[in-house]
C-alpha cells in the first residue's frame, strides 16, 4: 500500500457485472472465459482494437496444449459478441519481414478514435439445443437463485460473515437424557454412559424376575442369567428324579 492509500499494483483487469451476468457469458466454457481474461489483460487503456494475440500464444497463456481448443475459443468469443477482429493475421517467410498476429477489439470498451462500446454480447445467445445453450441455462438458473436469496436475505452458508444476523448462536449439545422412546426401550431411560465396572453385552430377549424385559440396551445380565440357568437346571434334575420314582 502506498502512502497515499492507493494500491501499488500498476493495472488491473476489469470485468463489469453486466458481462458476468449476461446470457452470453453464462454460455462460455472455462477455456472461453480463460481466453477472455487473457485478452483483457493485454488492454492498456488505449490499445483496444490493436490487441494482438495469436492462437499459439493464446493457448500457452490459457494453459492448454491443444491449439484447436484455443482457436475454438476465439470463434466462440466472436460469435457471442465479446470480441471483434480488427486486423487479420499476416504470415511472412524468410527475410521479407515479420509475421503479424490477428488484432482484436473488446466490445464493452471504447474503440479506436474514442469509438463508443458496442456491447454486442448483450444481444447474443448460443444456438438452441447446443451444449453452450444448456450451459447458459444452467448458469442462469443458479444466478437467479442466488439473486433471489440475496434479496430475501437468505444464503446457503449460515455461518458466513455475509449476513451476520443469521450466524448460529451456539452449537447443539448431545442429549444425555431423553423421553423419546420409553415404550420401545422397555419403559427405561436410555443409558447415557457406560459404567467402568460393567460390561454391556447383547443378550437374547427374555424377562427377569421383576417383569422387565432385558436386552442389549441394559447393563450386563450375566449374574441373573447364571442364576436362572442354575435354578432351571436344579428344577430339571428334581423333575427327572420324581419321574424315576414314579416309574419305580
C-alpha positions in Angstrom: 0.0 0.0 0.0 1.4 3.4 -1.0 1.5 6.4 1.5 -1.5 8.0 -0.3 -3.6 4.9 0.4 -3.6 3.6 -3.1 -2.6 0.1 -4.1 0.8 -0.1 -5.7 -0.5 -2.5 -8.4 0.1 -0.9 -11.7 -3.0 -2.2 -13.5 -6.0 -4.5 -13.1 -8.3 -6.4 -15.5 -11.9 -5.2 -15.0 -14.9 -7.5 -15.6 -18.1 -5.5 -15.4 -21.1 -7.2 -13.8 -23.0 -6.7 -17.0 -20.6 -9.1 -18.5 -20.6 -11.6 -15.7 -24.4 -11.7 -15.5 -25.1 -11.7 -19.2 -26.6 -14.7 -21.1 -23.6 -14.8 -23.4 -21.1 -15.1 -20.6 -23.0 -17.9 -18.9 -22.7 -19.8 -22.2 -18.9 -19.6 -22.2 -16.8 -22.7 -21.3 -13.9 -22.5 -18.9 -11.5 -22.2 -21.9 -13.5 -19.4 -23.4 -13.5 -17.5 -20.1 -9.8 -18.0 -19.7 -9.1 -16.5 -23.2 -11.4 -13.6 -22.4 -9.3 -12.8 -19.3 -6.1 -13.1 -21.3 -7.4 -10.6 -23.9 -8.4 -8.2 -21.1 -5.0 -8.4 -19.5 -3.5 -7.1 -22.8 -5.6 -4.0 -22.7 -3.6 -1.0 -21.5 -6.4 1.6 -21.6 -5.5 2.9 -25.1 -5.0 -0.1 -27.4 -8.5 -1.5 -27.8 -8.7 -2.5 -31.4 -5.0 -3.2 -31.5 -4.8 -6.1 -29.1 -2.6 -8.6 -30.8 -2.8 -12.3 -29.8 -2.1 -15.4 -31.9 -3.7 -18.8 -31.4 -0.4 -20.3 -30.3 0.3 -17.6 -27.7 -3.3 -17.7 -26.5 -3.0 -21.5 -25.9 0.2 -21.0 -23.9 -1.3 -18.2 -21.9 -4.5 -20.3 -21.3 -2.5 -23.3 -20.2 -3.8 -25.7 -22.8 -1.7 -27.8 -25.2 -4.4 -28.1 -27.9 -4.2 -25.2 -30.4 -7.6 -26.2 -31.8 -9.1 -25.6 -28.4 -7.7 -22.0 -28.3 -8.9 -21.5 -31.8 -12.5 -22.6 -30.9 -12.5 -20.2 -28.0 -11.6 -17.3 -30.3 -14.5 -18.4 -32.6 -16.9 -18.6 -29.6 -16.0 -15.1 -28.3 -16.5 -13.7 -31.7 -19.8 -15.4 -32.3 -21.2 -14.3 -28.9 -20.1 -10.7 -29.4 -17.3 -10.3 -26.9 -14.5 -9.5 -29.4 -14.3 -8.3 -32.9 -11.5 -9.0 -35.4 -9.9 -5.7 -36.5 -6.9 -7.0 -38.4 -6.3 -10.4 -39.9 -3.0 -12.2 -39.3 -0.2 -12.0 -41.8 2.4 -14.6 -42.3 5.7 -13.7 -43.9 8.5 -16.2 -44.5 12.3 -15.6 -45.0 13.7 -12.1 -44.9 10.6 -10.4 -46.3 9.5 -9.3 -42.9 7.9 -10.3 -39.6 4.6 -12.2 -39.3 1.8 -10.5 -37.5 -0.9 -12.0 -35.3 -4.5 -11.1 -35.5 -5.7 -7.9 -33.8 -8.9 -7.7 -31.6 -11.3 -5.2 -30.1 -13.2 -5.8 -26.8 -16.8 -4.7 -27.5 -17.5 -3.3 -24.0 -14.6 -0.9 -24.1 -14.1 2.3 -26.1 -12.5 1.6 -29.5 -10.0 3.4 -31.7 -10.8 7.1 -32.1 -12.8 7.1 -28.9 -15.4 4.9 -30.6 -18.2 4.1 -28.1 -18.5 0.5 -26.8 -21.0 -1.7 -28.8 -21.8 -4.2 -26.0 -22.8 -6.7 -28.7 -22.7 -9.7 -26.4 -25.8 -8.3 -24.5 -27.9 -9.3 -27.5 -26.2 -12.6 -28.3 -27.2 -16.2 -27.2 -26.0 -19.6 -28.4 -28.0 -21.7 -30.7 -30.9 -23.8 -29.3 -30.2 -27.4 -28.3 -26.4 -26.7 -28.3 -24.1 -27.6 -25.4 -23.4 -23.9 -24.9 -27.2 -23.2 -24.7 -27.6 -25.8 -22.0 -24.6 -24.4 -20.1 -26.1 -21.0 -20.3 -29.5 -22.2 -18.9 -27.9 -24.0 -16.0 -25.8 -20.9 -15.2 -28.8 -18.6 -15.4 -30.8 -20.8 -13.0 -28.1 -20.7 -10.4 -27.6 -17.0 -10.8 -31.4 -16.4 -10.5 -31.5 -18.5 -7.3 -28.5 -16.5 -5.9 -30.2 -13.2 -6.6 -33.5 -14.3 -5.1 -31.7 -15.5 -1.9 -29.7 -12.2 -1.7 -32.9 -10.1 -2.0 -34.6 -12.1 0.7 -31.6 -12.1 3.0 -31.0 -15.8 2.8 -27.8 -17.5 1.8 -26.9 -21.2 1.8 -24.0 -20.7 4.1 -25.4 -19.7 7.5 -22.0 -19.5 9.1 -20.8 -16.9 6.6 -19.9 -13.3 7.6 -22.1 -12.1 4.7 -25.2 -12.0 6.8 -24.2 -11.5 10.5 -27.8 -11.9 11.8 -28.0 -15.4 10.6 -24.9 -16.7 12.4 -25.7 -19.7 14.7 -26.0 -18.7 18.3 -24.4 -21.9 19.6 -23.7 -25.5 18.9 -26.2 -28.2 19.7 -25.4 -30.3 22.7 -25.5 -34.1 23.0 -28.7 -35.5 24.5 -27.8 -37.5 27.6 -31.4 -38.0 28.9 -34.4 -38.4 26.6 -38.1 -39.3 26.8 -38.1 -40.2 23.1 -38.8 -44.0 23.2 -39.7 -45.3 26.6 -42.1 -47.9 25.3 -39.7 -49.4 22.7 -37.0 -49.3 25.3 -38.9 -51.4 27.8 -40.0 -48.4 29.8 -36.4 -47.4 30.6 -34.4 -44.3 30.0 -31.5 -44.6 27.6 -28.2 -45.2 29.3 -26.1 -42.1 28.6 -22.8 -43.6 29.9 -21.2 -47.0 30.5 -20.0 -47.9 33.9 -16.4 -48.8 34.1 -17.0 -52.0 36.1 -19.8 -53.3 33.9 -19.8 -54.9 30.5 -22.6 -54.4 28.1 -23.4 -57.4 26.0 -26.1 -58.4 23.6 -28.4 -61.0 25.2 -31.5 -62.8 23.9 -34.9 -61.5 24.5 -36.3 -62.6 27.9 -37.9 -61.4 31.1 -36.3 -61.1 34.5 -37.9 -61.8 37.9 -39.1 -58.1 38.2 -41.1 -58.5 35.0 -38.9 -56.1 32.9 -37.6 -57.4 29.6 -33.9 -57.4 29.2 -31.9 -56.9 26.1 -28.8 -55.3 24.6 -29.7 -51.8 25.9 -29.4 -52.8 29.6 -26.3 -53.5 31.7 -24.7 -56.9 32.0 -27.3 -59.6 32.9 -24.7 -62.3 33.3 -25.4 -62.8 37.0 -29.2 -63.0 36.5 -28.8 -65.3 33.5 -26.5 -67.6 35.5 -29.0 -67.7 38.4 -31.9 -68.5 36.1 -29.8 -71.2 34.4 -28.8 -72.7 37.8 -32.4 -72.9 39.1 -33.6 -74.2 35.8 -31.0 -77.0 36.0 -31.9 -77.8 39.6 -35.6 -78.0 38.6 -34.9 -80.2 35.7 -32.9 -82.6 37.9 -35.6 -82.7 40.6 -38.3 -83.3 38.0 -36.2 -86.1 36.5 -35.8 -87.7 39.9 -39.5 -87.6 40.6 -40.2 -89.2 37.3 -37.8 -92.0 38.1 -39.5 -92.6 41.5 -42.9 -92.7 39.8 -41.7 -95.3 37.4 -40.2 -97.4 40.2 
